[in-house]
């Protein structure tokens, strides 16, 4: 049976709009869908604890990018409550030294009032090149970043920096697990998804072609269909 609650956890500079196309594809399979706010805390552990406090019973947990880091922390804190797991365009690894330096630099810039959200210059890192002019994809990205704002962005980045390496958790995962990634993801390349899927017994690896870092927006029907199979499986 599917879990009682589906937690859909957004990524950095994302909010509930990220999952707008998937919700109607999945809501008949669970009693409740929860999309947690990932901007209220500066520690990934506190965000995961918030997810657990806001829900009851068994959970299907799906996270994209930063949301995947939160999903893994939920699993670390309450493995008995996680009934199935979806890790989408994310990684079980901690940041490299270079990634930490870049994040810290972005936090400092935002602190100085130079937060720009997502700009057209950054879009090629987020979506497949074929969608750079597709406003049905790009407009939600800009709108979500504007709503998250400077302070939310800083808290999200600090939370990401606080996370533990989760590779050691993966061998103990026994619940149905979907690992999904856009073929052309530049931020969390396919190799990171392949690593997670190989470490989790029975995990399904789903690579979405002609897709970047945000399959929930770029390929919403394909993303939702894969998640529906995951929930029913």
Residue pairs with C-beta under 8 A, 6 or more apart in sequence:
2 29
2 30
2 60
2 83
2 84
2 231
2 232
3 30
3 57
3 58
3 59
3 60
3 83
3 84
3 231
4 30
4 31
4 32
4 56
4 57
4 58
4 59
5 30
5 31
5 32
5 33
5 34
5 55
5 56
5 57
5 58
5 59
5 60
6 26
6 29
6 30
6 32
6 33
6 34
6 59
6 60
6 62
6 231
7 33
7 34
7 35
7 36
7 51
7 55
7 59
7 60
7 61
7 62
7 71
7 74
8 16
8 18
8 19
8 22
8 23
8 33
8 34
8 35
8 62
8 63
8 67
9 35
9 36
9 38
9 51
9 61
9 62
9 63
9 64
9 66
9 67
9 68
9 70
9 71
10 16
10 18
10 19
10 35
10 38
10 64
10 66
10 67
10 144
11 18
11 63
11 64
11 65
11 66
11 67
11 68
11 89
11 214
12 65
12 66
12 153
12 156
12 157
12 160
13 117
13 118
13 141
13 144
13 145
13 148
13 153
13 156
14 38
14 64
14 65
14 66
14 67
14 144
14 148
15 35
15 37
15 144
15 147
15 148
16 35
17 140
17 143
17 144
18 64
18 140
18 144
18 214
18 216
18 217
19 35
19 216
20 140
21 216
21 217
21 220
21 221
21 223
21 224
22 216
22 220
22 223
22 224
22 227
23 33
25 221
25 224
25 225
25 227
25 228
26 33
26 224
26 227
26 228
26 231
27 33
29 228
29 231
29 232
30 60
30 231
32 55
34 51
34 54
34 55
36 47
36 50
36 51
36 54
36 70
37 50
38 47
38 66
38 67
38 70
38 156
38 159
39 148
39 151
39 152
39 153
39 155
39 156
40 46
40 47
40 50
40 155
41 47
41 50
41 155
41 159
42 155
42 158
42 159
42 162
43 158
43 159
43 162
44 69
44 70
44 73
44 159
44 160
44 162
44 163
44 164
45 73
45 77
45 162
46 159
47 70
47 73
47 159
48 70
48 73
48 74
48 76
48 77
49 77
51 59
51 61
51 70
51 74
52 74
52 77
52 78
52 81
57 81
58 81
58 82
58 83
59 74
59 81
59 82
59 83
60 82
60 83
60 84
60 85
60 86
60 230
60 231
61 71
61 74
61 75
61 82
61 84
61 85
61 86
62 71
62 85
62 86
62 88
62 178
62 227
63 69
63 70
63 71
63 72
63 86
63 87
63 88
63 90
64 88
64 89
64 90
64 214
64 215
64 216
65 88
65 89
65 90
65 187
65 188
65 213
66 90
66 156
66 159
66 160
67 88
67 90
68 87
68 88
68 89
68 90
68 91
69 90
69 91
69 160
69 163
69 166
71 85
71 86
71 87
71 90
72 87
72 92
72 163
72 166
72 169
73 163
73 164
73 166
74 81
74 82
75 82
75 85
75 169
75 173
76 164
76 166
76 169
79 172
82 175
83 175
84 175
84 176
84 177
84 178
84 230
84 231
84 233
85 173
85 175
85 176
85 177
85 178
86 177
86 178
86 179
86 180
86 227
86 230
87 177
87 178
87 179
87 180
87 193
87 196
88 178
88 179
88 180
88 181
88 215
88 216
88 223
89 180
89 181
89 182
89 185
89 187
89 188
89 193
89 213
89 214
89 215
90 188
90 192
90 193
90 196
91 188
91 192
91 195
91 196
92 165
92 166
92 167
92 169
92 170
92 192
92 195
92 196
92 199
93 165
93 166
93 167
93 192
93 195
94 163
94 164
94 165
95 103
95 160
95 161
100 161
103 157
103 160
103 161
104 161
106 153
106 157
107 154
107 157
107 158
109 115
110 150
110 153
110 154
110 157
111 154
113 150
115 149
115 150
115 153
117 142
117 145
117 146
117 148
117 149
117 153
118 126
118 141
118 142
118 145
123 132
123 138
123 141
124 132
124 186
125 186
125 187
125 212
125 213
126 141
126 187
126 212
126 213
126 214
127 137
127 138
127 141
127 212
127 213
127 214
127 217
127 218
128 182
128 184
128 210
128 211
128 212
128 218
129 184
130 210
131 137
131 138
131 212
131 218
132 138
137 214
137 217
137 218
140 217
141 214
141 217
145 153
148 156
167 195
167 199
170 196
170 199
170 200
171 199
171 200
171 201
173 200
173 201
173 203
174 201
176 202
176 230
176 233
177 197
177 200
177 202
177 203
177 204
178 203
178 204
178 206
178 226
178 227
178 230
179 193
179 196
179 197
179 200
179 203
179 204
179 205
179 206
180 193
180 205
180 206
180 207
180 208
180 215
180 223
180 226
181 188
181 189
181 190
181 192
181 193
181 206
181 207
181 208
181 215
182 207
182 208
182 211
182 212
182 213
182 214
182 215
182 218
182 219
183 190
183 207
183 208
183 209
183 210
183 211
184 210
184 211
184 212
185 211
185 212
185 213
186 212
186 213
187 213
188 213
190 207
193 205
193 207
194 205
196 203
197 203
197 204
197 205
204 230
206 226
208 215
208 218
208 219
208 222
208 223
208 226
210 219
211 218
211 219
212 218
215 222
215 223
216 223
